[in-house]
Amino acid sequence: LAQKPRPLHVPSRPRSERFTLSRLFRMQVSPRYTSSIDPGFVPASLWTKEFLKLCQHTRGSSALAIGLSRPDGTASVFRTMLLPAGSTNDADNLLHVERTVKFLLWARSGNLVLLSGEQAPALVKELQAMYAPGGVRSFDADFARKLFELPLTFRAVAEQDLPAESTSHLPLGRNLGGCRIGFDLGGSDRKCAAVIDGQVVFSEEVKWDPYFQPDPAYHLGGIRHSLQIAAAHLPRVDAIVGSAAGVYINNKVRVASLFRGVTDPALFAAKVEGMFLDLAKEWKVPFEVLNDGDVTALAASMSLNRNAVLGIAMGTSVAAGFVDPKGNLTNWLSELAFVPVDYRVQGPADEWSGDLGCGVQYFSQQGVGRLLPLAGIHLPGAMRLPEQLEELQKLMLGGDARALKVYDAIGIAFGYAIAHFASFYDIQCLLIMGRVTSGKGGDVIIERARSVLADEFPELRIDLVVPSEKDKRHGQAVAAASLPSL
C-alpha cells in the first residue's frame, strides 16, 4: 500500500495485467483494528474514505455519476469523486471506479451502466475491456446477461442523459392468517416451518448438499420432503413461500448458486427454471419463492417493527436484503457475497467468480474455512465446510484461543464492511443471522463489529441487532410464510 504509484497505462502488457498493476495504489490505510491471523486486510471503507478525502483536498478533482438501468425501466444513480486525470492518479481512480461499479452491479444490478463526468469516456473503455468475454470481470458480465437476457453494456453520457432513479417494490408480507408453510433452502441444510395464524407449530432443518448435484431431481426431492413434513403438522395448507440464494423472477429460477451443479443448459431450462412453478401446480395454493436475502430483511423488519433495515445471513454464502426507509422491499439484487470488501493486492479469491476480497471469503462458511488454518486449526481435508464450522463452534465453546481468533477476524472485517455497505444503502438497523453467527462466536463477531463502527466511523448510527438463537436458524423460513395474502 505504501509503494510509489505507477502509471496506469503499460502498453507492453495485456489489459488484465494492467489492472493488477493499477492496484499498486498510493492510498495508505491504517486500520485501528487488525486481526492477528489476517493482518493484511485493507478495508474498502477506509480506503474509500481516504480516497474521497484526498479528492476533496486536491485541486482539479471532479465528480463522477454511475447510473444503472434495467430493461423494466427501473434505475439507480450513485455519485462519487475522482482525482485529476494523470499518471499519478490513474491507478487510484480506476481502482475506485472498478470496485464501486462491481459493488453496484451486485447490490443494485442492471444491464446498462452509464458513466457521466469528464473522465467517463476513458473509464468506459477500461470497464468494457474488463467485462468483455475473457476479461477479468467476465463472470460478473455473464451473470448480468443471464439475469436480464441482455449483454452488460457501458456508456459515457452527459449528466442530463442519466436515468431517473426508480425501483419497483416487492410485496412486504406480514400476512399471518391461515395455515402456511415457509421454507428456506441453504447450501448445507434446508429449513421449513409450519405456521398457524402467526404461531409456529413446527420447524425443522435437514442437512443436504445441493451445490454440486448435477441432477435436479435431487433438489426437487429434497424440497418436496421439507414441504411434506411441514404439511403433516397443519390441518390444511393455505399458502407456501420459500427463500433461496439466487435470483427468482415470477417464481422462475434465473441464476442460483443452489443449482450451480446443473451445468447442462438444456437440463437447467427443462428441469430447474420452472421447478417452483411445477411445485405450485402440485400444491394448488398461493406459492412464491424469493431471494433469501429479501426474506432475511423482511424477518428483521417484522421482528423489530422498523424500516431502513439491512438483513445479512452468514451461512453457506452471504445472503442479504434491504427494506427501504419507506418499508418496502426493493428489486435490488443485494448479492453481497460478491461485493468487494477488502482492497489488498493479494486478497483471498472467491472460488466461483475468481475475484479477490469479496464478502463470501469473510462472512460465510467459506470464510471460516479460509481462516481456520491461519489460526492454527488444521482439520481433515475431506471435511466439508458445515462440519468445519461445527468443529470451530465446539472449540469456541471449550474456550480455545484459536477459535476466538477466527471469530475476532470475522468481526473486525464485518465492522469495516458495514461501514462500506452504508455508502450504498440507507441503513438505520442491521440484523445479523445465519449459522456462522450461532453460539458464543456470534457474540464475538457482533462485539468486534460494534467496536470498529464506534471507533472508526462514529458518524454512523446503525443498530446491530441479533435475533434469538432459533430465529438465527429459522427466522427466514418463518418470515417467508407471511408473504402471500390469502
C-alpha positions in Angstrom: 0.0 0.0 0.0 2.9 2.3 0.6 4.5 1.7 -2.7 5.0 4.6 -5.1 2.3 5.0 -7.7 2.9 3.5 -11.2 1.5 4.7 -14.4 -1.9 3.2 -15.3 -1.0 2.5 -18.9 1.6 -0.2 -19.6 1.4 -0.8 -23.3 3.6 -3.9 -23.3 1.2 -5.8 -21.0 -2.4 -7.1 -21.6 -5.3 -5.3 -20.0 -5.9 -7.9 -17.3 -2.3 -7.4 -16.1 -2.6 -3.7 -16.3 -5.4 -3.8 -13.9 -3.3 -5.9 -11.5 -0.6 -3.2 -11.7 -3.2 -0.5 -11.2 -3.8 -1.9 -7.7 -0.3 -0.7 -6.6 -2.1 2.5 -5.4 -0.7 5.1 -3.1 -3.6 5.4 -0.6 -2.2 4.5 2.9 -4.7 2.9 5.2 -4.0 2.1 8.8 -6.9 0.3 10.5 -7.2 0.7 14.2 -8.4 -2.9 14.4 -6.3 -5.6 12.9 -6.7 -9.4 13.1 -3.7 -11.3 14.3 -4.4 -14.1 11.8 -5.5 -11.9 8.9 -3.4 -8.8 9.3 -3.3 -7.8 5.6 -6.9 -6.9 5.4 -7.4 -3.5 3.7 -10.9 -2.3 4.5 -12.7 -1.0 1.4 -14.5 1.5 3.7 -11.2 3.0 5.0 -9.6 3.1 1.6 -12.6 4.8 0.0 -12.8 7.3 2.9 -9.1 8.3 2.4 -9.5 8.4 -1.4 -12.6 10.8 -1.2 -10.8 12.9 1.4 -7.9 13.3 -0.9 -10.3 14.2 -3.7 -11.8 17.0 -1.6 -8.3 18.5 -0.9 -6.9 18.1 -4.4 -7.5 20.9 -6.9 -8.9 19.7 -10.2 -10.8 16.7 -8.7 -14.1 16.1 -10.5 -17.5 14.4 -10.0 -18.5 11.1 -11.5 -22.0 9.7 -11.6 -22.7 6.0 -12.2 -26.2 5.0 -13.4 -27.5 1.5 -13.6 -30.6 0.8 -15.7 -32.7 -2.3 -16.1 -35.0 -3.4 -19.0 -38.1 -2.8 -16.9 -37.2 0.9 -16.6 -36.1 0.9 -13.0 -32.7 2.6 -12.4 -30.4 4.0 -9.7 -27.6 6.6 -9.7 -24.6 6.6 -7.5 -22.4 9.7 -7.2 -18.7 9.9 -6.2 -15.5 11.8 -6.9 -12.3 11.3 -8.9 -8.8 12.7 -8.6 -7.4 14.7 -11.6 -6.5 12.5 -14.5 -2.8 11.8 -15.0 -0.3 9.1 -14.3 -0.1 9.9 -10.6 -3.8 9.4 -10.0 -4.9 7.0 -12.8 -4.3 3.8 -10.7 -6.3 5.1 -7.8 -9.1 6.4 -9.9 -9.5 3.1 -11.9 -9.4 1.0 -8.7 -12.1 3.2 -7.1 -14.4 3.2 -10.1 -13.9 -0.5 -10.9 -14.6 -1.6 -7.3 -17.5 0.8 -7.0 -19.1 -0.5 -10.3 -18.6 -4.0 -9.1 -20.3 -3.3 -5.8 -23.2 -1.6 -7.6 -23.7 -4.4 -10.1 -24.1 -6.9 -7.3 -26.0 -4.6 -4.9 -28.4 -2.9 -7.2 -27.8 -4.5 -10.6 -28.6 -3.5 -14.2 -27.7 -4.4 -17.7 -26.7 -0.8 -18.7 -24.0 1.1 -16.8 -23.9 4.8 -17.6 -20.9 7.0 -16.5 -21.1 10.8 -16.5 -18.1 13.0 -15.9 -15.1 14.4 -17.6 -13.2 11.1 -17.2 -16.1 8.9 -18.2 -15.1 8.1 -21.8 -11.6 6.7 -20.7 -13.1 4.8 -17.8 -15.8 3.2 -20.0 -13.1 1.8 -22.3 -11.3 0.2 -19.4 -14.5 -1.2 -17.9 -15.7 -2.6 -21.3 -12.4 -4.5 -21.6 -12.6 -5.9 -18.0 -16.2 -7.1 -18.5 -15.7 -8.4 -22.0 -15.6 -12.2 -22.7 -12.3 -13.4 -21.3 -11.8 -10.2 -19.3 -11.1 -10.2 -15.5 -14.8 -9.5 -14.8 -16.4 -11.8 -17.4 -18.1 -13.8 -14.6 -20.0 -10.7 -13.5 -20.9 -9.8 -17.1 -22.2 -13.3 -17.7 -24.3 -13.2 -14.6 -25.9 -10.0 -15.7 -26.6 -11.5 -19.1 -28.3 -14.5 -17.6 -30.3 -12.2 -15.3 -31.6 -9.8 -17.8 -31.1 -11.8 -21.0 -29.2 -8.8 -22.5 -25.5 -8.1 -22.6 -23.9 -5.9 -20.0 -23.2 -2.5 -21.7 -21.1 0.5 -20.6 -21.6 4.0 -22.0 -20.4 7.5 -21.3 -23.2 10.0 -21.2 -23.9 13.6 -20.3 -25.4 14.4 -16.9 -28.9 15.1 -18.4 -28.9 11.6 -20.0 -28.6 9.8 -16.7 -31.7 7.7 -15.9 -34.3 8.9 -13.4 -34.0 6.9 -10.2 -36.8 4.4 -9.5 -37.3 1.0 -8.0 -40.1 -1.5 -8.1 -41.5 -2.6 -4.8 -42.0 -6.2 -3.8 -44.8 -7.4 -1.5 -43.7 -6.9 2.1 -45.7 -9.8 3.6 -46.8 -9.6 7.2 -49.8 -11.7 6.4 -50.1 -14.2 9.2 -53.6 -15.6 9.0 -54.3 -19.2 8.0 -52.1 -22.3 7.7 -48.9 -21.6 6.0 -45.6 -23.3 5.1 -42.3 -21.3 4.9 -39.1 -22.9 3.7 -35.5 -21.7 3.3 -33.1 -23.5 1.0 -29.5 -23.2 2.1 -26.3 -24.7 0.8 -25.8 -27.1 3.7 -29.3 -27.5 5.0 -33.0 -26.8 4.2 -35.4 -25.5 6.7 -39.2 -25.5 6.9 -41.8 -24.1 9.3 -45.5 -24.7 9.7 -47.4 -21.6 10.9 -51.0 -21.3 12.0 -52.3 -17.7 12.4 -48.9 -16.4 13.0 -47.8 -19.1 15.5 -45.1 -21.5 14.7 -46.3 -25.0 15.4 -43.3 -26.8 13.8 -39.9 -26.1 12.4 -37.2 -28.4 11.2 -33.9 -28.4 9.3 -32.5 -31.2 7.3 -28.9 -31.4 6.1 -28.3 -31.7 2.3 -25.6 -31.0 -0.2 -27.2 -29.3 -3.3 -24.3 -27.2 -4.6 -22.7 -29.6 -6.9 -25.5 -32.0 -7.6 -25.9 -32.4 -11.4 -29.3 -33.9 -11.3 -32.2 -31.5 -10.5 -34.2 -34.5 -9.1 -32.0 -34.3 -6.0 -33.1 -30.7 -5.4 -36.8 -31.4 -6.2 -36.9 -34.4 -4.0 -35.4 -32.5 -1.0 -37.8 -29.6 -1.4 -40.8 -31.9 -1.6 -39.7 -33.7 1.5 -39.5 -30.4 3.5 -42.9 -29.3 2.3 -44.4 -32.7 3.3 -43.0 -32.8 6.8 -44.3 -29.3 7.4 -47.7 -30.0 5.9 -48.0 -33.0 8.3 -48.3 -30.6 11.2 -51.1 -28.5 9.6 -54.8 -29.3 9.3 -54.6 -27.8 5.8 -52.2 -25.8 3.7 -53.3 -22.3 2.6 -50.1 -20.9 1.2 -46.4 -21.8 0.7 -43.5 -19.4 0.4 -39.8 -20.2 0.3 -36.4 -18.4 0.1 -33.2 -19.5 -1.5 -29.9 -18.0 -2.7 -30.2 -16.6 -6.2 -32.4 -14.6 -8.4 -36.0 -15.6 -8.9 -38.4 -13.6 -11.2 -42.1 -14.5 -11.3 -41.1 -17.8 -9.5 -38.7 -18.7 -12.3 -35.1 -19.6 -11.4 -32.8 -17.2 -13.3 -29.5 -17.7 -11.6 -29.0 -19.5 -8.4 -25.9 -21.0 -6.6 -28.2 -23.7 -5.3 -28.3 -25.2 -8.7 -24.8 -24.4 -9.8 -24.1 -28.1 -10.2 -26.6 -28.3 -13.1 -24.2 -27.2 -15.8 -26.2 -28.6 -18.8 -28.1 -25.5 -20.1 -30.8 -27.7 -21.7 -31.3 -29.6 -18.4 -31.4 -26.4 -16.4 -34.1 -24.9 -18.8 -36.2 -28.0 -18.7 -36.0 -29.0 -15.0 -34.7 -26.1 -12.9 -36.1 -22.9 -14.4 -39.7 -23.8 -13.8 -39.3 -26.1 -10.8 -41.2 -23.8 -8.4 -44.0 -23.3 -10.9 -44.4 -27.1 -11.1 -44.5 -27.3 -7.3 -47.2 -24.6 -7.3 -49.3 -26.8 -9.6 -48.8 -29.8 -7.3 -50.0 -28.0 -4.2 -52.7 -25.8 -5.8 -52.2 -22.9 -3.3 -50.5 -19.5 -3.5 -46.8 -20.4 -3.9 -43.9 -17.9 -4.0 -40.1 -18.1 -3.9 -37.9 -15.2 -3.2 -34.2 -14.4 -2.8 -33.1 -15.5 0.7 -31.7 -12.0 1.4 -35.0 -10.3 0.8 -36.6 -12.7 3.3 -33.8 -12.0 5.8 -34.6 -8.3 5.6 -38.3 -9.0 5.9 -37.7 -11.1 9.0 -35.7 -8.2 10.5 -38.3 -5.6 9.7 -41.2 -7.8 11.1 -39.4 -8.7 14.3 -38.2 -5.2 15.0 -41.1 -3.3 13.5 -38.6 -1.0 11.8 -37.7 0.2 8.3 -34.3 1.1 6.7 -33.1 -2.4 7.6 -30.4 -4.4 6.0 -30.6 -8.1 6.9 -27.5 -10.3 6.5 -27.3 -14.0 6.9 -23.9 -15.6 7.3 -24.3 -19.2 6.1 -23.0 -21.2 3.3 -22.7 -17.9 1.5 -23.8 -14.3 2.3 -27.5 -13.6 2.0 -28.7 -10.0 2.2 -31.8 -8.0 1.6 -33.0 -4.5 2.2 -36.2 -2.9 3.5 -36.0 0.8 2.5 -36.9 3.7 4.7 -40.5 3.6 3.5 -40.9 0.0 4.5 -40.6 -1.6 1.0 -38.6 -4.5 -0.3 -36.9 -3.3 -3.5 -35.9 -5.1 -6.6 -32.2 -4.5 -5.8 -30.1 -7.6 -6.1 -28.2 -7.4 -2.8 -25.9 -10.3 -3.5 -23.3 -9.2 -1.0 -21.3 -12.4 -1.3 -19.7 -10.9 -4.5 -19.2 -7.3 -3.4 -15.6 -6.2 -2.7 -14.8 -5.5 1.0 -11.0 -5.9 1.0 -8.7 -4.0 -1.3 -5.4 -5.8 -0.6 -3.4 -6.7 -3.6 -3.2 -10.4 -2.8 -6.6 -10.9 -1.1 -8.4 -14.3 -1.0 -10.1 -15.3 -4.2 -13.7 -16.4 -4.4 -13.7 -19.9 -5.7 -16.7 -19.2 -8.0 -16.1 -15.8 -9.5 -12.4 -15.7 -9.1 -12.4 -12.1 -7.9 -10.4 -11.1 -4.8 -11.5 -9.7 -1.5 -15.3 -10.3 -1.9 -17.7 -10.8 1.0 -18.1 -14.5 0.7 -14.5 -15.1 1.8 -15.2 -13.2 5.1 -18.8 -13.7 6.2 -19.7 -17.3 5.4 -18.7 -20.9 6.0 -16.2 -20.4 3.2 -14.7 -17.6 5.2 -14.5 -19.8 8.2 -12.7 -22.5 6.2 -10.2 -19.9 5.0 -9.4 -18.6 8.5 -9.2 -21.9 10.3 -5.6 -22.9 9.2 -4.5 -19.3 9.6 -5.5 -19.6 13.3 -3.6 -22.9 13.6 -6.7 -25.1 13.4 -6.0 -27.9 10.9 -8.9 -30.2 10.1 -9.0 -33.2 7.7 -9.0 -32.0 4.1 -12.1 -34.1 3.3 -14.2 -32.4 6.0 -17.0 -30.3 4.5 -17.4 -26.7 5.4 -20.5 -27.2 7.6 -18.6 -29.8 9.7 -15.6 -27.4 9.9 -17.9 -24.7 11.3 -19.3 -27.2 13.8 -15.8 -28.1 14.9 -15.0 -24.4 15.3 -18.1 -23.9 17.4 -17.1 -26.8 19.7 -13.6 -25.3 20.1 -15.1 -21.9 20.9 -17.4 -23.4 23.5 -14.4 -25.1 25.1 -12.5 -21.8 25.4 -10.0 -22.5 22.7 -8.0 -19.3 22.0 -7.5 -20.2 18.3 -11.3 -20.3 17.8 -11.6 -16.8 19.4 -9.1 -15.5 16.8 -11.3 -16.8 13.9 -14.4 -15.0 15.2 -12.3 -11.9 16.1 -11.1 -11.7 12.4 -14.7 -12.1 11.1 -16.0 -9.4 13.5 -13.3 -6.9 12.6 -13.8 -7.4 8.8 -17.6 -7.2 9.3 -17.4 -3.9 11.2 -15.4 -2.3 8.4 -17.7 -3.9 5.8 -20.9 -2.5 7.4 -19.4 1.0 7.1 -18.8 0.3 3.4 -22.4 -1.0 3.0 -23.7 2.2 4.5 -22.3 4.1 1.5 -24.7 2.3 -0.8 -27.7 1.6 1.5 -29.6 4.0 3.7 -29.3 1.8 6.9 -30.6 2.5 10.3 -30.6 -1.1 11.5 -28.7 -4.2 10.6 -29.9 -7.7 11.6 -27.3 -10.5 11.6 -28.5 -14.0 11.1 -27.1 -17.4 9.9 -25.2 -20.4 11.1 -21.9 -18.7 11.3 -23.3 -16.3 14.0 -24.6 -19.1 16.2 -23.2 -19.6 19.7 -20.6 -17.8 21.6 -18.7 -16.9 18.4 -21.6 -14.9 17.2 -21.3 -12.7 20.3 -17.7 -12.0 19.5 -18.5 -11.1 15.9 -21.1 -8.5 16.9 -18.9 -7.1 19.7 -16.0 -6.6 17.5 -18.1 -5.1 14.7 -19.7 -2.6 17.1 -16.2 -1.6 18.4 -15.0 -0.9 14.8 -18.0 1.2 14.0 -17.9 3.2 17.2 -14.1 3.9 16.9 -13.6 4.3 13.2 -17.0 5.6 12.0 -18.6 7.5 14.9 -20.7 9.4 12.4 -22.7 6.3 11.6 -25.7 5.5 13.7 -26.5 1.8 12.9 -28.1 -0.5 15.4 -26.7 -4.0 15.2 -29.4 -6.5 16.2 -29.0 -10.2 16.9 -32.1 -12.3 16.9 -32.7 -15.3 19.2 -30.8 -18.5 18.5 -33.9 -20.0 17.0 -34.6 -17.0 14.8 -31.0 -17.1 13.6 -31.5 -20.5 12.2 -35.3 -20.5 11.3 -36.3 -16.8 11.1 -36.2 -16.8 7.3 -38.5 -19.7 6.9 -41.0 -18.2 9.3 -40.9 -14.8 7.7 -41.3 -16.3 4.3 -44.6 -17.9 5.4 -46.1 -14.4 5.9 -45.7 -13.2 2.3 -48.8 -14.2 0.3 -52.2 -12.8 1.1 -54.9 -15.4 1.0 
